Amino acid sequence: MGDMQVFLGPVILCVGLFLIGWFYDWIRGRRNKRDIELPEREDEGDR
């Protein structure tokens, strides 16, 4: 039982970090697609 936890600990940690990174990229990608529609107007407003 102890050996199994020592083995699964790092595996679960890596999988968790991978899923968090993938989910973050997916959310950021959806936001970027929404922003790409009107990028020129936003640039003009900032200047």
Secondary structure, 3 states (H helix, E strand, C coil): CHHHHHHHHHHHHHHHHHHHHHHHHHHHHHHHHHHHCCHHHHHHHHC
